Structures are given as C-alpha cells and as structure tokens.
C-alpha cells in the first residue's frame, strides 16, 4: 500500500514538472517564431538596436538575432537593392527608405533625431556655433551628402547661410565621430544621440530643431524570416522600443 502511494506521488510530481515544462515551452514558442533574424540599421541606431536585439531574444527565445548590420542608410539601401539578406531595414530618413519602397512592407516612422556639432574633448578650436565651421583654419568633417546625416547637415548649413569646405566627407556618422574623437578634425556634424557614445563634446547647432531626421523601419517583403521580422518591427514601434530609444536620446515619431 505504502509503495503504491509513493509511486502515485512520484507520478504526480513528474506530471506537474512536465506540465510546467510545457508551459515554459509554450510561453517562449507559442507564437511559432524561431530561426535567425538579420537587421540592417543606420549607424546612428547601433547601441539602441543592439539593446533591442537582446530584448527581442529574451521575448522570443527561439530566435537568434544576428549582430545588427550598421552603416550609412544609403549604403545599406544599396546593399538591400542588390539582394543583401536583410529581414528588417531601419533607415535614418524617409527618402532613403523610399529607394527600396518596392522591397519593404509598410514602413513606419519610429524615432526622430537632430544634429549637434561634435568637437574634441575640451573644444580646442573654440567652436561656438555653425558660423565657426566656415573658418578656413577650422578642419571640419561631414557625412557625404548622399547619406541621411550628410543631407541633414547640408540642409542645416544652407538654412544658416554657412558655407563649409569639409576636409573629408564620410559614408556614415560613426566615421565622422571617429575623426573628431581622434583629433583629426576640429568639428563635425553628427546626431545628438551619437555624442554620448564617443569621446567628444557637443556644441549646439542653432536651427537644428528645424532639420529633423525621421527614422522609418520595415520588414523586407522577401525576408527569410518574415514572422520574426514583423515581430521585431512591432517591438521597435511598441512600448519597449520607445523606452529603449528614449534612453538613447531619440525623440518620438
């Protein structure tokens, strides 16, 4: 009798354990999302999207989010148009997203950003505003005009009536930051979200609030993992995405 009772108890424990295991499995896999996910994102989104990738993996344990592919939006759009294996594309402006409009599904703006003047720590050249960038003795680096940070920089300088002869034009904002941080340039125009992740100081750029970059995100129509792609876009646009992006200095859509 005692042996039978012990056997019954053990059977019950096993059943409960299996039930809990099934619940845990259902919680992580009930949406059927798994596999790998590849995200192409504007360079300025790097730290925020790395955090969002971790948040997504925690919410969907069956998905392996590969390290985001980060570069100038124009560069990424060209790669996508040439068949790069992206599941999600997040651009730093809407015009670049429009270049691949036939390849993406329902792009939507999820964040905004504005420009500041990045200078080496201590601001050795004494940059006080946009007008100082026109001084021939000041070495300035800018993003190339064909990438979003360059287009925004050009618009900002034009509105301010400032003409700049840059020492170099870079393909993404990270390259501008690197040159300023290394002291190879006295100043550069970058997004306000970038200065927090580099050894540079920031000088306000007057009129920047009138030149706003609007960031859209979309899943690719031929995404290799469409379910994960749509879920990642939802995460970026949802409460978690808004919180993480705000913590990294982005404005709302």
C-alpha positions, -999 to +999 in steps of 0.1 A: +000+000+000+028+024+010+047+016-022+017+023-043+011+056-026+048+066-031+045+056-068+014+077-072+031+108-055+061+104-078+039+102-108+021+133-098+054+152-093+065+141-128+033+152-143+035+186-127+071+190-138+062+181-173+033+204-172+055+233-160+080+225-187+053+225-213+040+259-200+075+274-202+079+260-237+045+273-247+054+308-233+085+310-254+073+293-285+035+298-287+039+323-315+059+299-336+088+323-341+123+309-344+153+308-366+178+337-374+169+373-378+191+398-397+186+436-391+201+463-413+201+496-394+215+531-398+248+536-380+233+560-355+209+533-343+238+510-333+236+510-294+198+512-293+193+484-318+219+461-300+198+465-269+166+460-287+180+428-303+187+415-267+152+424-257+138+406-287+157+374-280+145+375-244+109+377-256+114+351-283+139+325-271+137+306-303+151+335-323+188+342-329+192+379-337+225+383-356+245+415-347+228+444-365+245+453-398+253+490-392+263+516-419+251+547-436+215+543-446+223+549-483+249+521-482+225+497-466+197+506-491+221+498-520+231+465-505+194+456-500+186+465-535+214+443-547+200+413-528+216+415-493+199+390-469+182+415-447+149+407-428+144+443-414+157+477-425+158+508-403+168+540-421+178+574-407+155+592-431+124+585-452+139+594-485+164+565-483+136+541-473+118+552-504+147+540-525+137+504-516+100+510-513+091+481-536+112+458-514+098+466-480+064+462-463+046+491-447+075+513-435+066+535-405+085+562-386+095+551-351+120+578-340+135+613-347+169+628-343+186+662-348+222+674-353+248+689-330+284+700-336+308+674-323+342+687-312+372+670-295+371+670-257+378+704-244+369+720-277+404+732-285+394+752-316+369+771-296+339+763-318+308+782-307+283+776-334+278+769-371+294+801-383+327+790-369+327+760-393+332+783-423+366+795-410+392+781-434+415+774-404+390+751-389+391+714-400+356+701-405+344+666-414+309+659-426+288+630-437+286+627-475+255+644-489+240+612-502+236+597-467+210+610-443+233+627-418+250+644-448+217+655-463+206+669-429+240+686-424+237+703-459+202+715-451+212+729-417+242+748-431+222+761-460+194+774-437+221+791-416+238+806-446+271+789-438+294+775-464+318+748-453+346+732-473+350+699-455+383+682-452+365+649-458+330+635-464+323+602-447+299+574-455+284+573-420+282+593-388+305+568-370+333+578-393+328+615-386+328+608-348+360+588-351+379+616-368+367+642-343+374+620-313+409+613-327+416+650-331+419+647-368+392+673-371+382+704-351+345+697-356+319+676-374+281+675-376+266+644-360+233+633-345+227+643-309+224+606-300+259+600-311+279+622-288+271+601-257+289+571-272+321+588-283+350+607-266+338+641-279+319+672-266+288+687-282+282+723-292+246+732-300+238+738-337+214+767-340+184+758-360+188+721-356+153+717-343+141+727-378+160+700-396+147+667-381+156+633-393+126+609-392+136+572-389+114+546-406+116+508-401+101+480-422+103+443-427+115+431-461+090+416-485+113+387-492+125+384-456+139+349-450+122+350-415+090+370-421+074+362-388+104+373-368+109+404-390+073+416-384+076+408-346+109+428-344+093+458-362+064+456-337+089+456-308+107+487-322+075+506-327+060+494-294+064+503-257+098+486-254+112+502-284+100+537-273+116+532-239+149+520-252+151+546-280+143+574-255+170+562-232+195+565-261+184+601-268+160+596-297+128+616-300+094+601-306+079+597-341 
